[in-house]
Amino acid sequence: MPTPIRLAPGDQAPEFSLPDHDGKPVALGDFAGRRVVVYFYPADDTPGCTKEACQFNENLAAFERAGVEVIGISPDGDAKHRRFRDKYGLGIRLLSDPAHEVMAAYGAWGEKTLYGRKTTGVIRSTFLVGPDGRVERSWYNVRADGHAAKVLAEAAGS
Protein backbone atom coordinates (compact mmCIF):
# COMPACT_ATOMS: atom_id res chain seq x y z
CA MET A 1 0.00 0.00 0.00
CA PRO A 2 1.40 3.43 -0.92
CA THR A 3 2.24 5.89 1.83
CA PRO A 4 -0.74 8.17 2.43
CA ILE A 5 -0.51 11.81 1.49
CA ARG A 6 0.13 14.34 4.22
CA LEU A 7 -1.57 17.72 4.06
CA ALA A 8 0.49 20.64 5.30
CA PRO A 9 -0.35 24.26 6.17
CA GLY A 10 -1.26 26.17 3.02
CA ASP A 11 -2.53 23.10 1.14
CA GLN A 12 -6.05 23.25 -0.24
CA ALA A 13 -8.25 21.04 1.93
CA PRO A 14 -9.92 18.37 -0.23
CA GLU A 15 -13.60 19.11 -0.87
CA PHE A 16 -16.11 16.57 0.35
CA SER A 17 -19.79 15.97 0.84
CA LEU A 18 -20.79 13.28 3.35
CA PRO A 19 -24.00 12.43 5.22
CA ASP A 20 -24.20 13.45 8.86
CA HIS A 21 -25.81 11.61 11.77
CA ASP A 22 -29.25 12.59 10.43
CA GLY A 23 -28.45 11.58 6.84
CA LYS A 24 -28.17 15.22 5.72
CA PRO A 25 -25.28 16.04 3.35
CA VAL A 26 -22.51 18.21 4.78
CA ALA A 27 -19.85 19.64 2.47
CA LEU A 28 -16.60 21.38 3.28
CA GLY A 29 -17.89 24.22 1.09
CA ASP A 30 -20.70 24.75 3.61
CA PHE A 31 -18.05 26.29 5.87
CA ALA A 32 -16.66 28.74 3.29
CA GLY A 33 -15.70 31.99 5.02
CA ARG A 34 -15.47 30.23 8.40
CA ARG A 35 -12.90 28.07 10.13
CA VAL A 36 -13.63 24.43 10.83
CA VAL A 37 -11.91 21.56 12.61
CA VAL A 38 -12.24 18.29 10.71
CA TYR A 39 -11.16 15.32 12.77
CA PHE A 40 -11.01 11.70 11.66
CA TYR A 41 -11.46 8.86 14.13
CA PRO A 42 -11.75 5.07 13.83
CA ALA A 43 -15.09 4.18 15.45
CA ASP A 44 -17.95 5.44 17.58
CA ASP A 45 -18.21 4.36 21.20
CA THR A 46 -14.72 2.90 21.57
CA PRO A 47 -12.55 4.07 24.48
CA GLY A 48 -10.13 6.39 22.64
CA CYS A 49 -12.70 7.75 20.21
CA THR A 50 -15.20 8.39 23.01
CA LYS A 51 -12.57 10.25 25.03
CA GLU A 52 -11.63 12.37 22.00
CA ALA A 53 -15.24 13.15 21.06
CA CYS A 54 -16.18 14.03 24.64
CA GLN A 55 -13.17 16.32 24.98
CA PHE A 56 -14.01 18.12 21.72
CA ASN A 57 -17.59 18.38 23.00
CA GLU A 58 -16.48 19.78 26.39
CA ASN A 59 -14.59 22.49 24.50
CA LEU A 60 -17.34 23.20 21.96
CA ALA A 61 -18.33 26.56 23.48
CA ALA A 62 -14.68 27.69 23.45
CA PHE A 63 -14.34 26.59 19.82
CA GLU A 64 -17.49 28.58 19.00
CA ARG A 65 -16.08 31.67 20.77
CA ALA A 66 -12.97 31.27 18.60
CA GLY A 67 -15.23 31.17 15.52
CA VAL A 68 -14.44 27.52 14.77
CA GLU A 69 -16.91 24.72 14.08
CA VAL A 70 -16.02 21.08 14.78
CA ILE A 71 -16.99 18.01 12.75
CA GLY A 72 -15.92 14.41 13.22
CA ILE A 73 -15.67 11.81 10.45
CA SER A 74 -15.52 8.01 10.81
CA PRO A 75 -16.53 5.01 8.72
CA ASP A 76 -19.61 4.46 10.94
CA GLY A 77 -23.12 5.02 9.59
CA ASP A 78 -25.72 7.55 10.66
CA ALA A 79 -27.61 5.21 13.04
CA LYS A 80 -24.41 4.41 14.97
CA HIS A 81 -23.50 8.12 15.00
CA ARG A 82 -26.94 8.99 16.45
CA ARG A 83 -26.58 6.40 19.22
CA PHE A 84 -23.08 7.72 20.00
CA ARG A 85 -24.26 11.34 20.10
CA ASP A 86 -27.25 10.48 22.27
CA LYS A 87 -25.29 8.29 24.69
CA TYR A 88 -22.71 11.02 25.39
CA GLY A 89 -24.76 14.17 24.70
CA LEU A 90 -22.46 15.22 21.86
CA GLY A 91 -23.15 18.45 19.99
CA ILE A 92 -20.58 17.70 17.30
CA ARG A 93 -21.76 16.88 13.80
CA LEU A 94 -20.61 13.38 12.93
CA LEU A 95 -20.18 12.43 9.27
CA SER A 96 -20.03 8.99 7.65
CA ASP A 97 -17.26 7.96 5.25
CA PRO A 98 -17.75 4.18 4.89
CA ALA A 99 -15.76 3.99 1.63
CA HIS A 100 -12.82 5.87 3.24
CA GLU A 101 -12.55 8.18 0.21
CA VAL A 102 -12.46 11.44 2.16
CA MET A 103 -10.14 9.90 4.73
CA ALA A 104 -7.75 8.86 1.94
CA ALA A 105 -7.87 12.35 0.40
CA TYR A 106 -6.79 13.82 3.76
CA GLY A 107 -4.15 11.14 4.42
CA ALA A 108 -6.24 9.79 7.29
CA TRP A 109 -6.62 6.28 5.82
CA GLY A 110 -3.76 3.90 5.24
CA GLU A 111 -1.19 1.63 6.75
CA LYS A 112 -0.47 2.05 10.42
CA THR A 113 1.15 0.04 13.17
CA LEU A 114 -1.17 -1.16 15.91
CA TYR A 115 0.28 -3.19 18.79
CA GLY A 116 3.34 -4.00 16.69
CA ARG A 117 1.32 -5.20 13.68
CA LYS A 118 0.87 -3.35 10.41
CA THR A 119 -2.79 -2.84 9.57
CA THR A 120 -4.82 -0.67 7.25
CA GLY A 121 -7.32 1.68 8.83
CA VAL A 122 -8.18 5.14 10.04
CA ILE A 123 -5.15 7.22 11.01
CA ARG A 124 -6.43 9.44 13.82
CA SER A 125 -5.91 12.88 12.27
CA THR A 126 -7.18 16.44 12.68
CA PHE A 127 -7.20 19.47 10.40
CA LEU A 128 -7.85 23.11 11.13
CA VAL A 129 -9.22 24.50 7.88
CA GLY A 130 -9.28 28.24 7.34
CA PRO A 131 -12.06 30.40 5.90
CA ASP A 132 -10.34 30.16 2.48
CA GLY A 133 -10.51 26.35 2.50
CA ARG A 134 -6.80 25.95 3.09
CA VAL A 135 -5.25 23.86 5.84
CA GLU A 136 -4.00 26.06 8.67
CA ARG A 137 -2.68 23.14 10.74
CA SER A 138 -2.66 19.36 10.48
CA TRP A 139 -2.04 16.66 13.06
CA TYR A 140 -1.47 12.99 12.19
CA ASN A 141 -1.33 9.90 14.42
CA VAL A 142 -2.63 11.86 17.38
CA ARG A 143 -3.28 10.56 20.87
CA ALA A 144 -6.97 10.91 21.66
CA ASP A 145 -6.60 12.11 25.25
CA GLY A 146 -5.79 15.82 25.46
CA HIS A 147 -5.81 16.38 21.71
CA ALA A 148 -8.93 18.59 21.64
CA ALA A 149 -7.27 21.05 24.03
CA LYS A 150 -4.21 21.28 21.76
CA VAL A 151 -6.40 21.95 18.74
CA LEU A 152 -8.36 24.59 20.65
CA ALA A 153 -5.14 26.32 21.76
CA GLU A 154 -4.01 26.49 18.13
CA ALA A 155 -7.42 27.64 16.88
CA ALA A 156 -7.86 30.30 19.55
CA GLY A 157 -4.28 31.55 19.22
CA SER A 158 -4.46 32.08 15.46
N, C-alpha and C positions, 0 to 999 in steps of 0.2 A: 504494500500500500504506500502511495507517495506521501511525503511529509505534507501535513496540512499547511495552508497559507497562514500567514500571521499578519493581521492588520496593525498598522502603526499610526500614530498621530499624523493627521493630515490626509490619510487615505479616505477615499469616498466610502462610506458605509454601504454595503450591498442592500439594495431595495428588497423588500419582501412584502408579502401579504399572506397572513396566516389567520386561521380562526381562533377566537378567544374562547374562554370558558363557557360562554353562552352561544358559541357557534357563529358569532359576528366577525366579519373580516376586519383585521387591523393591519395597516400598512405603515412602513417606516415613514412614508410621505405624509401620513396623518399628523406627524409631529413637526412638519416643516415650520421653521421659525422658532422652534422651542428645542430645549435640550431634553434628551431622554437617555436613561440607563437601560441597556438591553443586556440581560444576563441569561446565560444558558446553563441549565442544570440537568442532571441525569434522570431523576424520577420524583414524582410527587410522593409525599408521605414516607420518605426514607430519612434516617437520622440526620445526615449531613444536609440534605436538601431542605428538610424541615427547618433546621437551625438557620440556614441561610435565608430562606423565605421569611421566617419570623423576624429575623434581624432587619431585613429590608423593610418589612412591615412596621416594625417598631420605630424606624427612622423615616417613615413615609411623610409625616408632617414637616420634618426638617428638609427632606428632599423638595417638597412642594414650596417651602419658603425660599429655597435656593432656585426655584423655577425649573425643577427637573422632575420629569415623570419617570416611573419605573415599570418595566415590563419584564416578565420572566418567560423563557421559552424552553420547553422540554418535548420529548417525543410523545408524552401522554396525551390522551384525547380529552375532549371537553367534559365528559361526565366525570372522569377522574380528577380533572382540574377543579370542578365544582365541589366535589367531596372534600378535596384538599383545602380549598378556600373556606368552606363552611366549617370544617373541623377546627381550623386555626384562626378563623376570623380575619383572613387576609384581604386587604384592599388592593392588592397588586393585580393587574391584568395578567393572566396566564395564557400563553399562546401555545398551540399544538403544531409540532413539526415532525410528524411520524416518519416522513421519508428522509429526514435529516438534510434536506437540501439547503435550508437557510443556515443550519449549523455548519455545514461544509463550506458555504460561502464566507462565513466569518472565521473559519479555522477552528471551530468548536466541535468538530466531529473528526475522528481519526484514531490512529494508533496511540495507545497510552499504556503505561505500565501500572498494573494494579496488583498489589501484593506479590511483586516480583515476576508476574506474568504479563506478557504483552497481549492486549486485547484491543478491540475496536469499539469505540463508544463515544459518549459525550465527554468532551474536555471542558471541565467547569471553567467558564470564561465570562468576562464582563466587558462591556463597551460603554463609554460615555460618548454619546453622539451629540455634536453641536447643532445649533439651529440651521446651519448650512448643509447638514447631512454628512459632515466629515467627522471622522473619529478624532475625539480630543484626547482620549486615553484608552488603552486596552490592557486587560489583565488576562493571562492564560494560566491554566493549572492552579487555580486559586484554592486556598483552604476556606471551607465554608464559614467556619467560626471567626467572627471579627471582620469579615470581608466587607460587609455592608457599611460599616463605620469608615473603613478606608476609602471606599468609593464616595461616601458622603463628604469626607474631608476634602477630597479632590474636587468634587462638584461645587461645594460651597466656597472653596478657596479660589476658584477660577474666575 
